[in-house]
Amino acid sequence: MNEESTKSFQDSLCIALNLFNNHEWYDAHDAFEEIWNTVDGDERQVIQGILQVSVSQFHLSKGNLNGATILLGEGLGRIKTRTKINIGIDLESFCRCLEDLLIKLQCKENLNEHDKPFLKLL
């Protein structure tokens, strides 16, 4: 990537990350989808995983526990094997958060605000 496209990627990533962390799942999905369309390889897989997590949280907010659980597992699966990819996000802590949430969803435990996934910049 040249300097201009790197800055554009970082700007887009910050916007998407803020939407995600503010639990604006639908808008976060759209923002990450724009990024997904510009990357390939492992980066594309990681962004797709984050997209799936966004959709899972949208389903969860609408009471669709089954859909949320399935998409969360799929998203985690895509990201977990690629945590060393540097896209500017702490993917290892994100995966730990997703693993904890997935267990709670599978066990049908009550969730609170602290269970919502959160993306941290590196």
C-alpha positions as CSV (number, residue, x, y, z in Angstrom):
1,M,0.0,0.0,0.0
2,N,1.2,3.5,-0.7
3,E,1.1,6.2,1.9
4,E,-2.2,7.6,0.7
5,S,-4.0,4.3,0.6
6,T,-2.5,3.3,4.0
7,K,-4.0,6.6,5.5
8,S,-7.3,5.9,3.9
9,F,-7.4,2.4,5.2
10,Q,-6.5,3.6,8.8
11,D,-9.2,6.3,8.6
12,S,-11.8,3.8,7.4
13,L,-10.7,1.4,10.1
14,C,-11.1,4.0,12.9
15,I,-14.6,4.9,11.7
16,A,-15.6,1.2,11.5
17,L,-14.0,0.5,14.9
18,N,-15.8,3.4,16.6
19,L,-19.2,2.2,15.2
20,F,-18.5,-1.3,16.4
21,N,-17.4,-0.2,19.9
22,N,-20.5,2.1,20.2
23,H,-22.6,-1.0,19.4
24,E,-23.9,0.4,16.2
25,W,-23.8,-3.0,14.7
26,Y,-25.6,-2.4,11.4
27,D,-23.5,0.7,10.5
28,A,-20.3,-1.1,11.7
29,H,-21.1,-3.9,9.3
30,D,-21.4,-1.5,6.4
31,A,-18.2,0.3,7.4
32,F,-16.2,-3.0,7.6
33,E,-17.8,-4.2,4.4
34,E,-16.3,-1.1,2.6
35,I,-12.9,-2.1,4.0
36,W,-13.5,-5.8,3.1
37,N,-13.9,-4.7,-0.5
38,T,-10.4,-3.2,-0.6
39,V,-8.3,-6.0,0.9
40,D,-7.5,-9.6,0.1
41,G,-5.9,-12.7,1.6
42,D,-5.7,-13.1,5.3
43,E,-6.7,-9.4,5.9
44,R,-9.9,-10.0,4.0
45,Q,-10.6,-13.1,6.1
46,V,-10.1,-11.1,9.3
47,I,-12.4,-8.3,8.2
48,Q,-15.0,-10.9,7.1
49,G,-14.8,-12.4,10.6
50,I,-15.4,-9.0,12.2
51,L,-18.3,-8.5,9.8
52,Q,-19.8,-11.8,11.0
53,V,-19.3,-10.7,14.6
54,S,-21.1,-7.4,13.9
55,V,-24.0,-9.3,12.4
56,S,-24.1,-11.7,15.3
57,Q,-24.4,-8.8,17.7
58,F,-27.2,-7.3,15.6
59,H,-29.0,-10.7,15.8
60,L,-28.4,-10.8,19.5
61,S,-29.9,-7.3,19.9
62,K,-33.0,-8.5,18.1
63,G,-33.3,-11.6,20.3
64,N,-32.1,-14.1,17.7
65,L,-29.8,-16.2,20.0
66,N,-29.3,-19.0,17.5
67,G,-28.3,-16.8,14.7
68,A,-26.0,-14.8,17.0
69,T,-24.3,-17.9,18.2
70,I,-23.7,-19.3,14.8
71,L,-22.3,-16.1,13.3
72,L,-20.2,-15.4,16.3
73,G,-18.6,-18.9,16.0
74,E,-18.0,-18.4,12.3
75,G,-16.4,-15.0,12.8
76,L,-14.3,-16.2,15.6
77,G,-13.1,-19.2,13.5
78,R,-12.0,-16.9,10.7
79,I,-10.1,-14.5,13.0
80,K,-8.6,-17.0,15.5
81,T,-6.2,-18.6,13.1
82,R,-5.0,-15.1,11.9
83,T,-4.3,-13.2,15.1
84,K,-0.7,-12.4,13.9
85,I,-2.0,-10.4,10.9
86,N,-1.3,-6.7,11.5
87,I,-4.3,-4.6,10.5
88,G,-4.0,-2.3,13.5
89,I,-6.4,-4.2,15.8
90,D,-5.5,-6.3,18.8
91,L,-6.9,-9.5,17.4
92,E,-5.7,-11.7,20.3
93,S,-7.6,-9.8,23.0
94,F,-10.6,-9.6,20.6
95,C,-10.6,-13.4,20.2
96,R,-10.4,-14.0,23.9
97,C,-13.4,-11.7,24.3
98,L,-15.3,-13.6,21.6
99,E,-14.5,-17.0,23.1
100,D,-15.9,-15.9,26.4
101,L,-19.0,-14.6,24.8
102,L,-19.5,-17.7,22.7
103,I,-19.4,-19.9,25.7
104,K,-22.0,-17.7,27.5
105,L,-24.2,-17.8,24.4
106,Q,-23.9,-21.6,24.1
107,C,-24.7,-22.0,27.8
108,K,-27.5,-19.5,27.5
109,E,-26.1,-17.5,30.3
110,N,-27.4,-14.0,31.0
111,L,-25.3,-11.3,29.4
112,N,-24.4,-7.8,30.5
113,E,-22.7,-4.8,28.9
114,H,-19.2,-6.1,29.7
115,D,-19.9,-9.1,27.5
116,K,-20.2,-7.1,24.3
117,P,-17.2,-7.5,22.0
118,F,-14.8,-4.6,21.8
119,L,-12.0,-3.8,19.3
120,K,-8.8,-2.2,20.4
121,L,-6.3,-0.5,18.2
122,L,-2.7,-1.6,18.5
